[in-house]
Amino acid sequence: MTEQDEWKIEYNEGWDKYFNKFEESIQIQILKKINQIKSINVHRRLHKSRYSVEEVGQYRICFIVDTETCTKHIYFIGNHKQYEKWYKE
């Protein structure tokens, strides 16, 4: 994948459990970050798990990077407290 290429984004079931409850302005900020994620090649890993994480203020986007299909699979979007709960499950 070159720097000019964009990653595909797929949303896995349940990703929007918390997202749908956020104010529209917060949702827009998060969706802008997801758009940016399409062109980012390096991400912070979530401890030693297979998940990567991006931050939008107090909100977190957790996803898995599939290099074979050039796809980023979003599994979770929520605030820090929801993120900790999700990660422990």
PyMOL Python script that loads the backbone (N, CA, C, O; Angstrom):
from pymol import cmd

cmd.read_pdbstr("""\
ATOM      1  N   MET A   1       0.854  -1.183   0.000  1.00  0.00           N
ATOM      2  CA  MET A   1       0.000   0.000   0.000  1.00  0.00           C
ATOM      3  C   MET A   1       0.889   1.231   0.000  1.00  0.00           C
ATOM      4  O   MET A   1       1.789   1.358   0.829  1.00  0.00           O
ATOM      5  N   THR A   2       0.635   2.123  -0.922  1.00  0.00           N
ATOM      6  CA  THR A   2       1.410   3.356  -0.984  1.00  0.00           C
ATOM      7  C   THR A   2       0.722   4.425  -0.148  1.00  0.00           C
ATOM      8  O   THR A   2      -0.420   4.256   0.280  1.00  0.00           O
ATOM      9  N   GLU A   3       1.428   5.524   0.079  1.00  0.00           N
ATOM     10  CA  GLU A   3       0.845   6.599   0.878  1.00  0.00           C
ATOM     11  C   GLU A   3      -0.371   7.219   0.202  1.00  0.00           C
ATOM     12  O   GLU A   3      -1.225   7.796   0.875  1.00  0.00           O
ATOM     13  N   GLN A   4      -0.460   7.105  -1.125  1.00  0.00           N
ATOM     14  CA  GLN A   4      -1.567   7.712  -1.847  1.00  0.00           C
ATOM     15  C   GLN A   4      -2.833   6.868  -1.761  1.00  0.00           C
ATOM     16  O   GLN A   4      -3.936   7.392  -1.920  1.00  0.00           O
ATOM     17  N   ASP A   5      -2.690   5.578  -1.514  1.00  0.00           N
ATOM     18  CA  ASP A   5      -3.846   4.687  -1.446  1.00  0.00           C
ATOM     19  C   ASP A   5      -4.642   4.938  -0.176  1.00  0.00           C
ATOM     20  O   ASP A   5      -4.105   5.391   0.834  1.00  0.00           O
ATOM     21  N   GLU A   6      -5.924   4.638  -0.247  1.00  0.00           N
ATOM     22  CA  GLU A   6      -6.774   4.746   0.937  1.00  0.00           C
ATOM     23  C   GLU A   6      -7.208   3.364   1.375  1.00  0.00           C
ATOM     24  O   GLU A   6      -7.442   2.477   0.554  1.00  0.00           O
ATOM     25  N   TRP A   7      -7.310   3.199   2.666  1.00  0.00           N
ATOM     26  CA  TRP A   7      -7.835   1.980   3.244  1.00  0.00           C
ATOM     27  C   TRP A   7      -9.356   1.978   3.116  1.00  0.00           C
ATOM     28  O   TRP A   7      -9.990   3.033   3.131  1.00  0.00           O
ATOM     29  N   LYS A   8      -9.930   0.797   2.991  1.00  0.00           N
ATOM     30  CA  LYS A   8     -11.381   0.660   3.044  1.00  0.00           C
ATOM     31  C   LYS A   8     -11.779   0.596   4.515  1.00  0.00           C
ATOM     32  O   LYS A   8     -11.010   0.130   5.355  1.00  0.00           O
ATOM     33  N   ILE A   9     -12.961   1.057   4.811  1.00  0.00           N
ATOM     34  CA  ILE A   9     -13.482   1.006   6.175  1.00  0.00           C
ATOM     35  C   ILE A   9     -14.712   0.106   6.187  1.00  0.00           C
ATOM     36  O   ILE A   9     -15.618   0.270   5.370  1.00  0.00           O
ATOM     37  N   GLU A  10     -14.739  -0.840   7.113  1.00  0.00           N
ATOM     38  CA  GLU A  10     -15.915  -1.680   7.322  1.00  0.00           C
ATOM     39  C   GLU A  10     -16.306  -1.585   8.792  1.00  0.00           C
ATOM     40  O   GLU A  10     -15.455  -1.525   9.680  1.00  0.00           O
ATOM     41  N   TYR A  11     -17.601  -1.573   9.020  1.00  0.00           N
ATOM     42  CA  TYR A  11     -18.127  -1.462  10.381  1.00  0.00           C
ATOM     43  C   TYR A  11     -18.676  -2.816  10.806  1.00  0.00           C
ATOM     44  O   TYR A  11     -19.588  -3.352  10.178  1.00  0.00           O
ATOM     45  N   ASN A  12     -18.115  -3.358  11.871  1.00  0.00           N
ATOM     46  CA  ASN A  12     -18.579  -4.645  12.370  1.00  0.00           C
ATOM     47  C   ASN A  12     -19.810  -4.466  13.250  1.00  0.00           C
ATOM     48  O   ASN A  12     -20.042  -3.398  13.816  1.00  0.00           O
ATOM     49  N   GLU A  13     -20.574  -5.513  13.348  1.00  0.00           N
ATOM     50  CA  GLU A  13     -21.817  -5.484  14.123  1.00  0.00           C
ATOM     51  C   GLU A  13     -21.553  -4.989  15.545  1.00  0.00           C
ATOM     52  O   GLU A  13     -20.617  -5.430  16.211  1.00  0.00           O
ATOM     53  N   GLY A  14     -22.398  -4.067  15.989  1.00  0.00           N
ATOM     54  CA  GLY A  14     -22.302  -3.555  17.352  1.00  0.00           C
ATOM     55  C   GLY A  14     -21.369  -2.366  17.519  1.00  0.00           C
ATOM     56  O   GLY A  14     -21.241  -1.838  18.624  1.00  0.00           O
ATOM     57  N   TRP A  15     -20.720  -1.937  16.458  1.00  0.00           N
ATOM     58  CA  TRP A  15     -19.768  -0.830  16.571  1.00  0.00           C
ATOM     59  C   TRP A  15     -20.431   0.450  17.065  1.00  0.00           C
ATOM     60  O   TRP A  15     -19.783   1.284  17.697  1.00  0.00           O
ATOM     61  N   ASP A  16     -21.721   0.608  16.779  1.00  0.00           N
ATOM     62  CA  ASP A  16     -22.416   1.861  17.054  1.00  0.00           C
ATOM     63  C   ASP A  16     -23.256   1.851  18.333  1.00  0.00           C
ATOM     64  O   ASP A  16     -24.121   2.706  18.523  1.00  0.00           O
ATOM     65  N   LYS A  17     -22.996   0.886  19.197  1.00  0.00           N
ATOM     66  CA  LYS A  17     -23.759   0.758  20.450  1.00  0.00           C
ATOM     67  C   LYS A  17     -23.820   2.084  21.215  1.00  0.00           C
ATOM     68  O   LYS A  17     -24.881   2.465  21.709  1.00  0.00           O
ATOM     69  N   TYR A  18     -22.713   2.770  21.312  1.00  0.00           N
ATOM     70  CA  TYR A  18     -22.656   4.049  22.024  1.00  0.00           C
ATOM     71  C   TYR A  18     -22.739   5.230  21.061  1.00  0.00           C
ATOM     72  O   TYR A  18     -23.311   6.267  21.397  1.00  0.00           O
ATOM     73  N   PHE A  19     -22.181   5.079  19.893  1.00  0.00           N
ATOM     74  CA  PHE A  19     -22.106   6.144  18.898  1.00  0.00           C
ATOM     75  C   PHE A  19     -23.471   6.760  18.608  1.00  0.00           C
ATOM     76  O   PHE A  19     -23.588   7.981  18.503  1.00  0.00           O
ATOM     77  N   ASN A  20     -24.488   5.940  18.479  1.00  0.00           N
ATOM     78  CA  ASN A  20     -25.833   6.428  18.151  1.00  0.00           C
ATOM     79  C   ASN A  20     -26.417   7.338  19.228  1.00  0.00           C
ATOM     80  O   ASN A  20     -27.348   8.096  18.955  1.00  0.00           O
ATOM     81  N   LYS A  21     -25.885   7.273  20.442  1.00  0.00           N
ATOM     82  CA  LYS A  21     -26.396   8.072  21.551  1.00  0.00           C
ATOM     83  C   LYS A  21     -25.667   9.411  21.705  1.00  0.00           C
ATOM     84  O   LYS A  21     -26.082  10.254  22.501  1.00  0.00           O
ATOM     85  N   PHE A  22     -24.581   9.608  20.946  1.00  0.00           N
ATOM     86  CA  PHE A  22     -23.820  10.856  21.046  1.00  0.00           C
ATOM     87  C   PHE A  22     -24.547  11.988  20.339  1.00  0.00           C
ATOM     88  O   PHE A  22     -25.348  11.762  19.432  1.00  0.00           O
ATOM     89  N   GLU A  23     -24.255  13.208  20.770  1.00  0.00           N
ATOM     90  CA  GLU A  23     -24.789  14.394  20.087  1.00  0.00           C
ATOM     91  C   GLU A  23     -24.263  14.400  18.653  1.00  0.00           C
ATOM     92  O   GLU A  23     -23.190  13.871  18.361  1.00  0.00           O
ATOM     93  N   GLU A  24     -25.044  15.009  17.775  1.00  0.00           N
ATOM     94  CA  GLU A  24     -24.678  15.040  16.355  1.00  0.00           C
ATOM     95  C   GLU A  24     -23.300  15.668  16.125  1.00  0.00           C
ATOM     96  O   GLU A  24     -22.544  15.208  15.268  1.00  0.00           O
ATOM     97  N   SER A  25     -22.973  16.712  16.884  1.00  0.00           N
ATOM     98  CA  SER A  25     -21.676  17.376  16.701  1.00  0.00           C
ATOM     99  C   SER A  25     -20.514  16.424  17.012  1.00  0.00           C
ATOM    100  O   SER A  25     -19.480  16.465  16.345  1.00  0.00           O
ATOM    101  N   ILE A  26     -20.686  15.575  18.020  1.00  0.00           N
ATOM    102  CA  ILE A  26     -19.665  14.587  18.380  1.00  0.00           C
ATOM    103  C   ILE A  26     -19.572  13.534  17.282  1.00  0.00           C
ATOM    104  O   ILE A  26     -18.474  13.147  16.881  1.00  0.00           O
ATOM    105  N   GLN A  27     -20.711  13.074  16.802  1.00  0.00           N
ATOM    106  CA  GLN A  27     -20.724  12.080  15.719  1.00  0.00           C
ATOM    107  C   GLN A  27     -19.976  12.608  14.495  1.00  0.00           C
ATOM    108  O   GLN A  27     -19.217  11.876  13.861  1.00  0.00           O
ATOM    109  N   ILE A  28     -20.194  13.868  14.172  1.00  0.00           N
ATOM    110  CA  ILE A  28     -19.516  14.468  13.011  1.00  0.00           C
ATOM    111  C   ILE A  28     -18.005  14.485  13.212  1.00  0.00           C
ATOM    112  O   ILE A  28     -17.258  14.167  12.288  1.00  0.00           O
ATOM    113  N   GLN A  29     -17.545  14.854  14.412  1.00  0.00           N
ATOM    114  CA  GLN A  29     -16.104  14.855  14.701  1.00  0.00           C
ATOM    115  C   GLN A  29     -15.518  13.451  14.532  1.00  0.00           C
ATOM    116  O   GLN A  29     -14.444  13.283  13.955  1.00  0.00           O
ATOM    117  N   ILE A  30     -16.225  12.464  15.034  1.00  0.00           N
ATOM    118  CA  ILE A  30     -15.749  11.087  14.954  1.00  0.00           C
ATOM    119  C   ILE A  30     -15.720  10.619  13.500  1.00  0.00           C
ATOM    120  O   ILE A  30     -14.758   9.974  13.082  1.00  0.00           O
ATOM    121  N   LEU A  31     -16.747  10.930  12.736  1.00  0.00           N
ATOM    122  CA  LEU A  31     -16.782  10.530  11.328  1.00  0.00           C
ATOM    123  C   LEU A  31     -15.669  11.206  10.523  1.00  0.00           C
ATOM    124  O   LEU A  31     -15.137  10.612   9.585  1.00  0.00           O
ATOM    125  N   LYS A  32     -15.314  12.439  10.881  1.00  0.00           N
ATOM    126  CA  LYS A  32     -14.184  13.106  10.237  1.00  0.00           C
ATOM    127  C   LYS A  32     -12.887  12.357  10.525  1.00  0.00           C
ATOM    128  O   LYS A  32     -12.042  12.207   9.642  1.00  0.00           O
ATOM    129  N   LYS A  33     -12.731  11.889  11.762  1.00  0.00           N
ATOM    130  CA  LYS A  33     -11.535  11.138  12.126  1.00  0.00           C
ATOM    131  C   LYS A  33     -11.490   9.810  11.371  1.00  0.00           C
ATOM    132  O   LYS A  33     -10.425   9.387  10.922  1.00  0.00           O
ATOM    133  N   ILE A  34     -12.632   9.157  11.231  1.00  0.00           N
ATOM    134  CA  ILE A  34     -12.682   7.905  10.465  1.00  0.00           C
ATOM    135  C   ILE A  34     -12.249   8.165   9.027  1.00  0.00           C
ATOM    136  O   ILE A  34     -11.548   7.348   8.430  1.00  0.00           O
ATOM    137  N   ASN A  35     -12.656   9.276   8.481  1.00  0.00           N
ATOM    138  CA  ASN A  35     -12.230   9.632   7.127  1.00  0.00           C
ATOM    139  C   ASN A  35     -10.710   9.801   7.063  1.00  0.00           C
ATOM    140  O   ASN A  35     -10.081   9.418   6.077  1.00  0.00           O
ATOM    141  N   GLN A  36     -10.126  10.371   8.113  1.00  0.00           N
ATOM    142  CA  GLN A  36      -8.669  10.527   8.178  1.00  0.00           C
ATOM    143  C   GLN A  36      -7.972   9.170   8.309  1.00  0.00           C
ATOM    144  O   GLN A  36      -6.889   8.966   7.759  1.00  0.00           O
ATOM    145  N   ILE A  37      -8.594   8.257   9.032  1.00  0.00           N
ATOM    146  CA  ILE A  37      -8.023   6.932   9.255  1.00  0.00           C
ATOM    147  C   ILE A  37      -7.806   6.203   7.929  1.00  0.00           C
ATOM    148  O   ILE A  37      -6.924   5.352   7.822  1.00  0.00           O
ATOM    149  N   LYS A  38      -8.603   6.535   6.931  1.00  0.00           N
ATOM    150  CA  LYS A  38      -8.475   5.895   5.621  1.00  0.00           C
ATOM    151  C   LYS A  38      -7.087   6.091   5.022  1.00  0.00           C
ATOM    152  O   LYS A  38      -6.629   5.259   4.240  1.00  0.00           O
ATOM    153  N   SER A  39      -6.416   7.176   5.379  1.00  0.00           N
ATOM    154  CA  SER A  39      -5.123   7.464   4.765  1.00  0.00           C
ATOM    155  C   SER A  39      -3.945   7.348   5.742  1.00  0.00           C
ATOM    156  O   SER A  39      -2.811   7.645   5.368  1.00  0.00           O
ATOM    157  N   ILE A  40      -4.192   6.929   6.964  1.00  0.00           N
ATOM    158  CA  ILE A  40      -3.120   6.780   7.958  1.00  0.00           C
ATOM    159  C   ILE A  40      -2.616   5.329   7.930  1.00  0.00           C
ATOM    160  O   ILE A  40      -3.407   4.386   7.932  1.00  0.00           O
ATOM    161  N   ASN A  41      -1.291   5.173   7.905  1.00  0.00           N
ATOM    162  CA  ASN A  41      -0.724   3.826   7.839  1.00  0.00           C
ATOM    163  C   ASN A  41      -0.155   3.322   9.162  1.00  0.00           C
ATOM    164  O   ASN A  41       0.097   2.125   9.304  1.00  0.00           O
ATOM    165  N   VAL A  42       0.052   4.209  10.126  1.00  0.00           N
ATOM    166  CA  VAL A  42       0.635   3.804  11.405  1.00  0.00           C
ATOM    167  C   VAL A  42      -0.351   4.166  12.514  1.00  0.00           C
ATOM    168  O   VAL A  42      -0.842   5.292  12.580  1.00  0.00           O
ATOM    169  N   HIS A  43      -0.634   3.186  13.390  1.00  0.00           N
ATOM    170  CA  HIS A  43      -1.604   3.386  14.463  1.00  0.00           C
ATOM    171  C   HIS A  43      -1.040   2.906  15.789  1.00  0.00           C
ATOM    172  O   HIS A  43      -0.150   2.057  15.842  1.00  0.00           O
ATOM    173  N   ARG A  44      -1.582   3.471  16.853  1.00  0.00           N
ATOM    174  CA  ARG A  44      -1.221   3.031  18.198  1.00  0.00           C
ATOM    175  C   ARG A  44      -1.967   1.738  18.479  1.00  0.00           C
ATOM    176  O   ARG A  44      -3.171   1.642  18.244  1.00  0.00           O
ATOM    177  N   ARG A  45      -1.253   0.754  18.979  1.00  0.00           N
ATOM    178  CA  ARG A  45      -1.873  -0.528  19.304  1.00  0.00           C
ATOM    179  C   ARG A  45      -2.481  -0.477  20.692  1.00  0.00           C
ATOM    180  O   ARG A  45      -1.984   0.222  21.576  1.00  0.00           O
ATOM    181  N   LEU A  46      -3.546  -1.213  20.872  1.00  0.00           N
ATOM    182  CA  LEU A  46      -4.237  -1.311  22.158  1.00  0.00           C
ATOM    183  C   LEU A  46      -3.558  -2.409  22.956  1.00  0.00           C
ATOM    184  O   LEU A  46      -3.880  -3.589  22.817  1.00  0.00           O
ATOM    185  N   HIS A  47      -2.612  -2.002  23.795  1.00  0.00           N
ATOM    186  CA  HIS A  47      -1.803  -2.922  24.595  1.00  0.00           C
ATOM    187  C   HIS A  47      -1.194  -3.968  23.670  1.00  0.00           C
ATOM    188  O   HIS A  47      -0.589  -3.611  22.660  1.00  0.00           O
ATOM    189  N   LYS A  48      -1.338  -5.233  23.987  1.00  0.00           N
ATOM    190  CA  LYS A  48      -0.777  -6.286  23.143  1.00  0.00           C
ATOM    191  C   LYS A  48      -1.862  -7.010  22.356  1.00  0.00           C
ATOM    192  O   LYS A  48      -1.668  -8.146  21.923  1.00  0.00           O
ATOM    193  N   SER A  49      -2.994  -6.358  22.175  1.00  0.00           N
ATOM    194  CA  SER A  49      -4.096  -6.984  21.454  1.00  0.00           C
ATOM    195  C   SER A  49      -3.944  -6.752  19.952  1.00  0.00           C
ATOM    196  O   SER A  49      -3.003  -6.098  19.504  1.00  0.00           O
ATOM    197  N   ARG A  50      -4.857  -7.283  19.208  1.00  0.00           N
ATOM    198  CA  ARG A  50      -4.853  -7.109  17.752  1.00  0.00           C
ATOM    199  C   ARG A  50      -5.502  -5.793  17.333  1.00  0.00           C
ATOM    200  O   ARG A  50      -5.492  -5.443  16.153  1.00  0.00           O
ATOM    201  N   TYR A  51      -6.064  -5.067  18.293  1.00  0.00           N
ATOM    202  CA  TYR A  51      -6.776  -3.824  17.995  1.00  0.00           C
ATOM    203  C   TYR A  51      -5.826  -2.628  17.942  1.00  0.00           C
ATOM    204  O   TYR A  51      -4.840  -2.549  18.674  1.00  0.00           O
ATOM    205  N   SER A  52      -6.162  -1.717  17.058  1.00  0.00           N
ATOM    206  CA  SER A  52      -5.519  -0.402  17.012  1.00  0.00           C
ATOM    207  C   SER A  52      -6.540   0.595  17.542  1.00  0.00           C
ATOM    208  O   SER A  52      -7.741   0.328  17.546  1.00  0.00           O
ATOM    209  N   VAL A  53      -6.047   1.746  17.990  1.00  0.00           N
ATOM    210  CA  VAL A  53      -6.954   2.739  18.569  1.00  0.00           C
ATOM    211  C   VAL A  53      -6.569   4.140  18.103  1.00  0.00           C
ATOM    212  O   VAL A  53      -5.391   4.489  18.026  1.00  0.00           O
ATOM    213  N   GLU A  54      -7.583   4.923  17.797  1.00  0.00           N
ATOM    214  CA  GLU A  54      -7.415   6.343  17.479  1.00  0.00           C
ATOM    215  C   GLU A  54      -8.282   7.123  18.455  1.00  0.00           C
ATOM    216  O   GLU A  54      -9.345   6.659  18.867  1.00  0.00           O
ATOM    217  N   GLU A  55      -7.820   8.304  18.818  1.00  0.00           N
ATOM    218  CA  GLU A  55      -8.542   9.137  19.771  1.00  0.00           C
ATOM    219  C   GLU A  55      -9.126  10.360  19.086  1.00  0.00           C
ATOM    220  O   GLU A  55      -8.526  10.944  18.183  1.00  0.00           O
ATOM    221  N   VAL A  56     -10.318  10.729  19.545  1.00  0.00           N
ATOM    222  CA  VAL A  56     -10.978  11.961  19.126  1.00  0.00           C
ATOM    223  C   VAL A  56     -11.428  12.611  20.421  1.00  0.00           C
ATOM    224  O   VAL A  56     -12.528  12.343  20.905  1.00  0.00           O
ATOM    225  N   GLY A  57     -10.583  13.466  20.985  1.00  0.00           N
ATOM    226  CA  GLY A  57     -10.879  14.032  22.301  1.00  0.00           C
ATOM    227  C   GLY A  57     -10.971  12.907  23.319  1.00  0.00           C
ATOM    228  O   GLY A  57     -10.033  12.124  23.467  1.00  0.00           O
ATOM    229  N   GLN A  58     -12.098  12.821  24.023  1.00  0.00           N
ATOM    230  CA  GLN A  58     -12.279  11.761  25.028  1.00  0.00           C
ATOM    231  C   GLN A  58     -12.843  10.480  24.422  1.00  0.00           C
ATOM    232  O   GLN A  58     -13.105   9.521  25.148  1.00  0.00           O
ATOM    233  N   TYR A  59     -13.034  10.448  23.117  1.00  0.00           N
ATOM    234  CA  TYR A  59     -13.640   9.294  22.443  1.00  0.00           C
ATOM    235  C   TYR A  59     -12.570   8.424  21.803  1.00  0.00           C
ATOM    236  O   TYR A  59     -11.496   8.904  21.439  1.00  0.00           O
ATOM    237  N   ARG A  60     -12.874   7.144  21.670  1.00  0.00           N
ATOM    238  CA  ARG A  60     -11.945   6.168  21.114  1.00  0.00           C
ATOM    239  C   ARG A  60     -12.591   5.429  19.953  1.00  0.00           C
ATOM    240  O   ARG A  60     -13.784   5.129  19.973  1.00  0.00           O
ATOM    241  N   ILE A  61     -11.784   5.142  18.946  1.00  0.00           N
ATOM    242  CA  ILE A  61     -12.181   4.318  17.812  1.00  0.00           C
ATOM    243  C   ILE A  61     -11.250   3.116  17.825  1.00  0.00           C
ATOM    244  O   ILE A  61     -10.036   3.276  17.696  1.00  0.00           O
ATOM    245  N   CYS A  62     -11.797   1.919  17.980  1.00  0.00           N
ATOM    246  CA  CYS A  62     -10.990   0.703  17.995  1.00  0.00           C
ATOM    247  C   CYS A  62     -11.281  -0.105  16.738  1.00  0.00           C
ATOM    248  O   CYS A  62     -12.435  -0.292  16.352  1.00  0.00           O
ATOM    249  N   PHE A  63     -10.220  -0.574  16.116  1.00  0.00           N
ATOM    250  CA  PHE A  63     -10.365  -1.272  14.850  1.00  0.00           C
ATOM    251  C   PHE A  63      -9.217  -2.246  14.649  1.00  0.00           C
ATOM    252  O   PHE A  63      -8.195  -2.189  15.332  1.00  0.00           O
ATOM    253  N   ILE A  64      -9.415  -3.131  13.701  1.00  0.00           N
ATOM    254  CA  ILE A  64      -8.388  -4.100  13.320  1.00  0.00           C
ATOM    255  C   ILE A  64      -7.967  -3.772  11.888  1.00  0.00           C
ATOM    256  O   ILE A  64      -8.806  -3.509  11.026  1.00  0.00           O
ATOM    257  N   VAL A  65      -6.671  -3.790  11.652  1.00  0.00           N
ATOM    258  CA  VAL A  65      -6.122  -3.503  10.335  1.00  0.00           C
ATOM    259  C   VAL A  65      -5.871  -4.826   9.614  1.00  0.00           C
ATOM    260  O   VAL A  65      -5.118  -5.673  10.094  1.00  0.00           O
ATOM    261  N   ASP A  66      -6.505  -4.990   8.467  1.00  0.00           N
ATOM    262  CA  ASP A  66      -6.313  -6.181   7.628  1.00  0.00           C
ATOM    263  C   ASP A  66      -5.498  -5.760   6.412  1.00  0.00           C
ATOM    264  O   ASP A  66      -6.034  -5.184   5.466  1.00  0.00           O
ATOM    265  N   THR A  67      -4.204  -6.050   6.443  1.00  0.00           N
ATOM    266  CA  THR A  67      -3.320  -5.603   5.360  1.00  0.00           C
ATOM    267  C   THR A  67      -3.566  -6.364   4.061  1.00  0.00           C
ATOM    268  O   THR A  67      -3.296  -5.835   2.983  1.00  0.00           O
ATOM    269  N   GLU A  68      -4.064  -7.573   4.138  1.00  0.00           N
ATOM    270  CA  GLU A  68      -4.319  -8.353   2.925  1.00  0.00           C
ATOM    271  C   GLU A  68      -5.422  -7.739   2.073  1.00  0.00           C
ATOM    272  O   GLU A  68      -5.322  -7.725   0.846  1.00  0.00           O
ATOM    273  N   THR A  69      -6.472  -7.232   2.712  1.00  0.00           N
ATOM    274  CA  THR A  69      -7.597  -6.654   1.967  1.00  0.00           C
ATOM    275  C   THR A  69      -7.571  -5.120   1.999  1.00  0.00           C
ATOM    276  O   THR A  69      -8.463  -4.473   1.452  1.00  0.00           O
ATOM    277  N   CYS A  70      -6.551  -4.544   2.638  1.00  0.00           N
ATOM    278  CA  CYS A  70      -6.435  -3.085   2.786  1.00  0.00           C
ATOM    279  C   CYS A  70      -7.711  -2.510   3.416  1.00  0.00           C
ATOM    280  O   CYS A  70      -8.252  -1.499   2.968  1.00  0.00           O
ATOM    281  N   THR A  71      -8.167  -3.196   4.471  1.00  0.00           N
ATOM    282  CA  THR A  71      -9.406  -2.810   5.146  1.00  0.00           C
ATOM    283  C   THR A  71      -9.148  -2.600   6.630  1.00  0.00           C
ATOM    284  O   THR A  71      -8.376  -3.329   7.254  1.00  0.00           O
ATOM    285  N   LYS A  72      -9.810  -1.589   7.179  1.00  0.00           N
ATOM    286  CA  LYS A  72      -9.804  -1.365   8.623  1.00  0.00           C
ATOM    287  C   LYS A  72     -11.215  -1.648   9.117  1.00  0.00           C
ATOM    288  O   LYS A  72     -12.181  -1.009   8.699  1.00  0.00           O
ATOM    289  N   HIS A  73     -11.310  -2.616  10.013  1.00  0.00           N
ATOM    290  CA  HIS A  73     -12.596  -3.065  10.535  1.00  0.00           C
ATOM    291  C   HIS A  73     -12.853  -2.385  11.875  1.00  0.00           C
ATOM    292  O   HIS A  73     -12.148  -2.643  12.851  1.00  0.00           O
ATOM    293  N   ILE A  74     -13.862  -1.519  11.923  1.00  0.00           N
ATOM    294  CA  ILE A  74     -14.181  -0.793  13.148  1.00  0.00           C
ATOM    295  C   ILE A  74     -15.077  -1.660  14.029  1.00  0.00           C
ATOM    296  O   ILE A  74     -16.120  -2.147  13.593  1.00  0.00           O
ATOM    297  N   TYR A  75     -14.643  -1.842  15.286  1.00  0.00           N
ATOM    298  CA  TYR A  75     -15.368  -2.675  16.238  1.00  0.00           C
ATOM    299  C   TYR A  75     -16.019  -1.876  17.349  1.00  0.00           C
ATOM    300  O   TYR A  75     -17.004  -2.317  17.941  1.00  0.00           O
ATOM    301  N   PHE A  76     -15.473  -0.697  17.638  1.00  0.00           N
ATOM    302  CA  PHE A  76     -15.970   0.054  18.789  1.00  0.00           C
ATOM    303  C   PHE A  76     -15.723   1.544  18.598  1.00  0.00           C
ATOM    304  O   PHE A  76     -14.670   1.958  18.115  1.00  0.00           O
ATOM    305  N   ILE A  77     -16.716   2.344  18.987  1.00  0.00           N
ATOM    306  CA  ILE A  77     -16.562   3.791  19.109  1.00  0.00           C
ATOM    307  C   ILE A  77     -17.308   4.202  20.370  1.00  0.00           C
ATOM    308  O   ILE A  77     -18.500   3.930  20.512  1.00  0.00           O
ATOM    309  N   GLY A  78     -16.600   4.859  21.285  1.00  0.00           N
ATOM    310  CA  GLY A  78     -17.227   5.296  22.520  1.00  0.00           C
ATOM    311  C   GLY A  78     -16.300   6.194  23.303  1.00  0.00           C
ATOM    312  O   GLY A  78     -15.172   6.466  22.893  1.00  0.00           O
ATOM    313  N   ASN A  79     -16.804   6.658  24.458  1.00  0.00           N
ATOM    314  CA  ASN A  79     -15.952   7.510  25.287  1.00  0.00           C
ATOM    315  C   ASN A  79     -14.968   6.637  26.075  1.00  0.00           C
ATOM    316  O   ASN A  79     -15.009   5.409  25.996  1.00  0.00           O
ATOM    317  N   HIS A  80     -14.087   7.291  26.834  1.00  0.00           N
ATOM    318  CA  HIS A  80     -13.024   6.559  27.524  1.00  0.00           C
ATOM    319  C   HIS A  80     -13.573   5.510  28.498  1.00  0.00           C
ATOM    320  O   HIS A  80     -13.062   4.392  28.568  1.00  0.00           O
ATOM    321  N   LYS A  81     -14.597   5.872  29.232  1.00  0.00           N
ATOM    322  CA  LYS A  81     -15.190   4.949  30.212  1.00  0.00           C
ATOM    323  C   LYS A  81     -15.811   3.732  29.502  1.00  0.00           C
ATOM    324  O   LYS A  81     -15.630   2.593  29.932  1.00  0.00           O
ATOM    325  N   GLN A  82     -16.538   3.992  28.421  1.00  0.00           N
ATOM    326  CA  GLN A  82     -17.144   2.902  27.639  1.00  0.00           C
ATOM    327  C   GLN A  82     -16.060   2.025  27.007  1.00  0.00           C
ATOM    328  O   GLN A  82     -16.213   0.808  26.903  1.00  0.00           O
ATOM    329  N   TYR A  83     -14.997   2.645  26.599  1.00  0.00           N
ATOM    330  CA  TYR A  83     -13.851   1.964  25.979  1.00  0.00           C
ATOM    331  C   TYR A  83     -13.224   0.984  26.969  1.00  0.00           C
ATOM    332  O   TYR A  83     -12.935  -0.158  26.612  1.00  0.00           O
ATOM    333  N   GLU A  84     -13.016   1.420  28.199  1.00  0.00           N
ATOM    334  CA  GLU A  84     -12.440   0.535  29.215  1.00  0.00           C
ATOM    335  C   GLU A  84     -13.350  -0.657  29.473  1.00  0.00           C
ATOM    336  O   GLU A  84     -12.876  -1.786  29.601  1.00  0.00           O
ATOM    337  N   LYS A  85     -14.645  -0.413  29.549  1.00  0.00           N
ATOM    338  CA  LYS A  85     -15.620  -1.493  29.759  1.00  0.00           C
ATOM    339  C   LYS A  85     -15.589  -2.463  28.578  1.00  0.00           C
ATOM    340  O   LYS A  85     -15.556  -3.679  28.769  1.00  0.00           O
ATOM    341  N   TRP A  86     -15.599  -1.930  27.376  1.00  0.00           N
ATOM    342  CA  TRP A  86     -15.577  -2.762  26.163  1.00  0.00           C
ATOM    343  C   TRP A  86     -14.316  -3.609  26.124  1.00  0.00           C
ATOM    344  O   TRP A  86     -14.378  -4.800  25.818  1.00  0.00           O
ATOM    345  N   TYR A  87     -13.176  -3.010  26.431  1.00  0.00           N
ATOM    346  CA  TYR A  87     -11.900  -3.727  26.362  1.00  0.00           C
ATOM    347  C   TYR A  87     -11.839  -4.863  27.375  1.00  0.00           C
ATOM    348  O   TYR A  87     -11.256  -5.912  27.099  1.00  0.00           O
ATOM    349  N   LYS A  88     -12.435  -4.660  28.542  1.00  0.00           N
ATOM    350  CA  LYS A  88     -12.407  -5.707  29.582  1.00  0.00           C
ATOM    351  C   LYS A  88     -13.314  -6.886  29.247  1.00  0.00           C
ATOM    352  O   LYS A  88     -13.104  -7.993  29.744  1.00  0.00           O
ATOM    353  N   GLU A  89     -14.336  -6.648  28.394  1.00  0.00           N
ATOM    354  CA  GLU A  89     -15.251  -7.721  27.997  1.00  0.00           C
ATOM    355  C   GLU A  89     -14.551  -8.619  27.051  1.00  0.00           C
ATOM    356  O   GLU A  89     -15.133  -9.598  26.583  1.00  0.00           O
TER     357      GLU A  89
END
""", "prot")
cmd.dss("prot")
cmd.show_as("cartoon", "prot")
cmd.util.cbc("prot")
cmd.orient("prot")
